[in-house]
Amino acid sequence: MELNLKKPICFFDLETTGVNVATDRIVEIAILKVFPNGNKESHTWRVNPEMPIPEGASAIHGITDEMVANEPTFKELAPKIYALIKDSDLGGFNSNRFDIPLLAEELLRAEVDFDMKKALSVDVQTIFHKMEKRTLEAAYKFYCNKDLTDAHSAAADTNATYEVLKAQLDRYPELQNDVNYLADFSSHRDHADFAGFISYNEDGIEIFSFGKYKGNLVTEILEKDSGYFGWLLNADFPLYTKQVLTRIRLQKLNTKF
């Protein structure tokens, strides 16, 4: 079943130096842009992460320091990448918890104001886990009856993810062929930021989900303990988390005037 799209959707996959959203970097990014008329546009870039690639990471994706030494940095690629995705919804495999947060960090480091409020995100892994509980390789075999021979190649994983989502729509008639529905079905709505440091309470208001103020309203803590906000901005938290905190603080200040 082909996707019923009202705007383009970019399926993407990252290979990285590790799994820490705040400190690790992209070494390869593949983007498959699918348009409402069915046309597709595909791009893959190797990226110089400007830091050593750990042997453990290279063992997974096969990309070494030597292979990216002469490749562009993410900051050099950021304008092209943003131009490709800025008008699109996003799709991926485990993308809500890893790929989108890490991409957001890289874009913010490159001084590109990345805001997910303008895009929906469809996480094919979440749909898969809710339906079958497997990995991408197993999903590809289960839904498409194909072997993912180049697993952990960004381009192969991206195309497999796109094929799996189409096959999921064929297999589960209860899934609506609509990106708004799929984004809602595959979302984790309990966090205001990607990393999960800021959650929502039962009234939909932002609360801290860690540390000494866990469970407290963010607005109340930022007002009564201004030093805590400064500490958060200077500590090793993801840039997107800091952006969310700044937005909450500015909204609170604006309501006073």
C-alpha positions as CSV (number, residue, x, y, z in Angstrom):
1,M,0.0,0.0,0.0
2,E,1.4,3.4,-1.0
3,L,1.4,6.1,1.7
4,N,-1.5,8.7,1.6
5,L,0.5,11.9,2.0
6,K,-0.6,15.5,2.2
7,K,3.0,16.7,2.4
8,P,6.4,15.1,1.8
9,I,7.8,12.8,4.4
10,C,11.5,12.2,4.9
11,F,12.6,8.8,6.1
12,F,16.1,9.0,7.5
13,D,18.7,7.0,9.4
14,L,21.8,7.9,11.2
15,E,25.1,6.1,11.9
16,T,26.9,7.7,14.8
17,T,29.9,7.7,17.1
18,G,27.7,6.3,19.9
19,V,24.2,6.6,21.5
20,N,24.6,9.7,23.7
21,V,22.3,12.3,22.2
22,A,24.1,15.2,23.9
23,T,27.7,14.2,23.1
24,D,27.9,11.8,20.1
25,R,28.0,12.8,16.5
26,I,26.7,11.7,13.1
27,V,29.1,9.8,10.8
28,E,26.5,9.0,8.1
29,I,23.0,10.2,7.2
30,A,20.7,8.8,4.6
31,I,17.4,10.6,3.7
32,L,14.7,9.2,1.5
33,K,12.1,11.9,0.7
34,V,8.8,10.6,-0.5
35,F,6.4,13.1,-2.1
36,P,2.6,13.0,-2.2
37,N,2.6,12.1,-5.9
38,G,4.8,9.0,-5.2
39,N,8.1,10.5,-6.4
40,K,11.2,9.8,-4.3
41,E,14.4,11.6,-3.7
42,S,17.3,9.9,-2.0
43,H,20.6,11.2,-0.5
44,T,23.4,9.7,1.6
45,W,26.2,11.6,3.1
46,R,29.3,10.5,5.1
47,V,30.2,13.0,7.8
48,N,33.4,13.9,9.5
49,P,32.3,13.9,13.2
50,E,35.3,15.9,14.3
51,M,35.9,13.4,17.0
52,P,37.3,9.8,17.0
53,I,34.9,7.0,16.2
54,P,35.1,4.4,18.9
55,E,36.0,0.9,17.8
56,G,32.7,-0.4,19.1
57,A,30.7,1.9,16.9
58,S,32.9,1.1,13.9
59,A,32.3,-2.6,14.5
60,I,28.5,-2.0,14.1
61,H,28.4,0.3,11.1
62,G,31.8,-0.3,9.5
63,I,32.7,3.4,9.3
64,T,36.2,4.3,10.5
65,D,38.1,7.5,11.2
66,E,40.0,7.1,7.9
67,M,36.8,6.7,5.9
68,V,35.4,10.1,7.0
69,A,38.7,12.1,7.4
70,N,38.1,14.0,4.2
71,E,34.3,14.2,4.4
72,P,32.4,17.4,5.1
73,T,31.5,18.2,8.7
74,F,27.8,18.3,9.7
75,K,27.9,22.0,10.0
76,E,29.0,22.2,6.3
77,L,26.1,19.8,5.3
78,A,23.5,21.3,7.6
79,P,22.1,23.8,5.0
80,K,21.5,21.0,2.5
81,I,20.0,18.7,5.0
82,Y,17.7,21.3,6.5
83,A,16.6,22.4,3.0
84,L,15.6,18.8,2.3
85,I,13.6,18.2,5.5
86,K,12.2,21.6,6.4
87,D,8.9,21.2,4.5
88,S,8.4,17.5,5.4
89,D,7.2,15.2,8.1
90,L,9.8,12.7,9.4
91,G,9.9,8.9,9.5
92,G,12.4,6.4,10.9
93,F,13.0,3.3,12.9
94,N,13.5,4.3,16.6
95,S,13.6,7.8,15.3
96,N,11.5,9.4,18.1
97,R,13.9,8.3,20.8
98,F,17.2,8.5,19.0
99,D,17.5,9.7,15.4
100,I,15.4,12.8,15.7
101,P,16.9,14.0,19.0
102,L,20.4,13.5,17.7
103,L,19.6,15.2,14.4
104,A,18.1,18.1,16.3
105,E,21.3,18.4,18.4
106,E,23.5,18.5,15.3
107,L,21.3,21.1,13.6
108,L,21.3,23.3,16.7
109,R,25.0,23.0,17.0
110,A,25.2,24.1,13.4
111,E,23.1,27.1,14.3
112,V,20.0,25.9,12.4
113,D,16.8,26.5,14.4
114,F,15.2,23.0,14.2
115,D,11.6,23.0,15.5
116,M,9.6,19.8,15.5
117,K,6.3,21.7,16.0
118,K,6.1,22.1,12.3
119,A,6.5,18.4,11.5
120,L,4.9,15.1,12.4
121,S,7.1,12.1,13.2
122,V,6.2,8.5,12.3
123,D,8.3,6.0,14.3
124,V,8.0,2.7,12.4
125,Q,9.7,0.8,15.3
126,T,7.0,1.9,17.7
127,I,4.3,0.7,15.3
128,F,6.2,-2.6,14.9
129,H,6.7,-3.0,18.7
130,K,3.0,-2.3,19.4
131,M,2.1,-4.9,16.8
132,E,4.8,-7.6,16.8
133,K,7.8,-6.8,19.2
134,R,10.8,-7.2,16.9
135,T,14.0,-5.6,15.5
136,L,14.4,-3.9,12.0
137,E,15.9,-7.0,10.5
138,A,13.1,-9.1,11.8
139,A,10.5,-6.5,10.7
140,Y,11.9,-6.5,7.2
141,K,11.7,-10.3,7.1
142,F,8.3,-10.4,8.7
143,Y,6.6,-7.7,6.7
144,C,8.5,-7.8,3.4
145,N,9.8,-11.4,3.4
146,K,13.3,-10.1,2.6
147,D,16.6,-10.4,4.3
148,L,18.3,-7.1,5.3
149,T,21.7,-8.0,4.2
150,D,23.2,-4.5,4.7
151,A,21.9,-3.8,8.2
152,H,23.5,-0.8,9.8
153,S,24.2,0.8,6.4
154,A,22.2,4.0,6.7
155,A,20.9,3.8,3.1
156,A,19.8,0.1,3.4
157,D,18.1,0.8,6.8
158,T,16.3,3.8,5.5
159,N,14.9,2.0,2.4
160,A,13.9,-1.0,4.6
161,T,12.1,1.3,7.0
162,Y,10.1,2.9,4.2
163,E,9.2,-0.6,2.8
164,V,8.2,-1.9,6.3
165,L,5.8,1.0,6.9
166,K,4.1,0.4,3.5
167,A,3.8,-3.3,4.4
168,Q,2.5,-2.5,7.8
169,L,-0.4,-0.5,6.2
170,D,-1.1,-3.6,4.0
171,R,-1.0,-6.0,7.0
172,Y,-3.1,-4.0,9.5
173,P,-6.3,-2.6,8.1
174,E,-6.9,-0.8,11.4
175,L,-3.9,1.4,10.8
176,Q,-5.1,4.5,8.9
177,N,-3.1,5.5,5.9
178,D,-2.6,9.0,7.2
179,V,0.6,10.6,8.5
180,N,-1.3,12.5,11.3
181,Y,-2.7,9.2,12.6
182,L,0.6,7.3,12.2
183,A,2.5,10.0,14.0
184,D,0.0,9.9,16.9
185,F,0.1,6.1,17.0
186,S,3.9,5.9,17.0
187,S,4.5,8.8,19.4
188,H,5.6,8.9,23.0
189,R,3.6,11.8,24.3
190,D,4.8,11.8,27.8
191,H,7.9,14.0,27.3
192,A,8.2,17.7,26.3
193,D,11.8,17.2,25.2
194,F,13.3,14.3,23.2
195,A,15.6,13.1,26.0
196,G,12.8,12.7,28.6
197,F,14.1,15.2,31.2
198,I,10.9,17.2,31.0
199,S,7.5,15.3,31.2
200,Y,3.9,16.3,31.3
201,N,1.6,15.8,34.3
202,E,-2.0,14.7,34.1
203,D,-3.0,18.2,33.2
204,G,-0.6,18.4,30.3
205,I,1.7,20.9,32.1
206,E,5.5,20.5,32.0
207,I,7.2,18.9,35.0
208,F,10.8,17.9,35.7
209,S,11.3,14.1,35.5
210,F,14.7,13.9,37.1
211,G,16.8,15.3,40.0
212,K,15.8,17.1,43.2
213,Y,12.8,18.7,41.6
214,K,11.4,15.6,40.0
215,G,7.6,15.9,39.7
216,N,7.6,19.7,40.2
217,L,6.2,22.2,37.7
218,V,9.0,23.6,35.5
219,T,7.5,27.1,35.6
220,E,7.4,27.1,39.5
221,I,10.9,25.9,39.9
222,L,12.4,28.3,37.3
223,E,10.6,31.2,39.2
224,K,11.6,30.3,42.7
225,D,15.1,28.9,42.0
226,S,16.6,31.0,39.2
227,G,20.0,29.6,39.7
228,Y,18.7,26.2,38.7
229,F,17.9,27.4,35.2
230,G,21.4,28.8,34.9
231,W,22.8,25.5,36.1
232,L,20.7,23.5,33.5
233,L,21.9,25.7,30.7
234,N,25.5,25.2,31.6
235,A,25.3,21.5,32.4
236,D,25.7,18.7,29.9
237,F,22.1,18.5,28.9
238,P,20.9,18.1,25.2
239,L,20.6,21.4,23.4
240,Y,16.9,20.6,22.6
241,T,16.1,20.2,26.3
242,K,17.7,23.6,26.9
243,Q,15.7,25.0,24.1
244,V,12.4,23.7,25.6
245,L,13.4,25.0,29.0
246,T,14.1,28.5,27.5
247,R,10.8,28.5,25.7
248,I,8.9,27.6,28.9
249,R,10.7,30.3,30.8
250,L,10.0,33.0,28.1
251,Q,6.4,32.0,27.9
252,K,6.1,32.4,31.7
253,L,7.8,35.8,31.6
254,N,5.6,37.0,28.7
255,T,2.4,36.2,30.7
256,K,3.5,38.7,33.4
257,F,3.3,41.6,31.0
